[in-house]
Amino acid sequence: MEGVVVAAREAISKRKLPALATIETVLLNGGATLELRAPGQAPIQIETAPLNTSKNGDILIVDASGKSTTTSGGGDEDDVPAMAGWKLGELKGVVLEEASEWV
């Protein structure tokens, strides 16, 4: 994903970084390990068990949500918000330097 600059903790999507669509995910060891694969890169394996922040990075909340760019909505007159959105929820995560460097 060379050549694209995003701010720390910035929300990103496939629209901004199309290379995200090339990342494959595989759960290994009964779900205890997540493997990420992408063209031209060696796979990386990350433990999915609760992480010890003393050996890893900062804890952060990952918000899986967005606003529609294809639904304009009409506001009050159509009973549709001006910008419709979606939300899958929030998960607690840990910043892993190794994974950040891989991306």
MOVENUR-V520050 format. One record per pair of residues at least 12 apart in sequence whose C-alpha atoms are under 10 Angstrom apart, sorted by the first residue. I is the first residue (numbers start at 1). J is the second residue. Records with the same first field share a line. If there is no record, write none. Layout:
I->J  J
This chain:
1->17  18  19  20  102  103
2->17  19  103
4->16  17
5->17
9->60  62  95
11->62  63  64  65  66
13->66
19->38  39  103
20->38  103
21->38
22->37  38  39
23->35  36  37  38  39  43  103
24->36  37  38  39  43
25->37  38  43  44  45
26->45
27->45  46  47  48
28->45  46  47  48
29->47
31->47  48  49
32->46  47  48  49  50
33->45  46  47  48  49
34->46  47  48  49
35->47  48
36->99  102  103
37->102
38->102  103
41->102  103
42->102
43->102
44->98  99  102  103
45->98  99
46->96  98  99
48->93
50->92  93  94
51->93  94  95  96
52->94
53->94  95  96
55->96
56->94  95  96  97  98
57->93  94  95  96  97
58->93  94  95  96  97
59->92  93  94  95  96
60->91  92  93  94  95
61->90  91  92  93  94
62->89  90  91  92  93  94
63->87  88  89  90  91  92
64->86  87  88  89  90  91
65->85  86  87  88  89  90
66->84  85  86  87  88
67->83  84  85  86  87
68->82  83  84  85  86
69->83  84  85
70->83  84
71->83  84  85
72->84
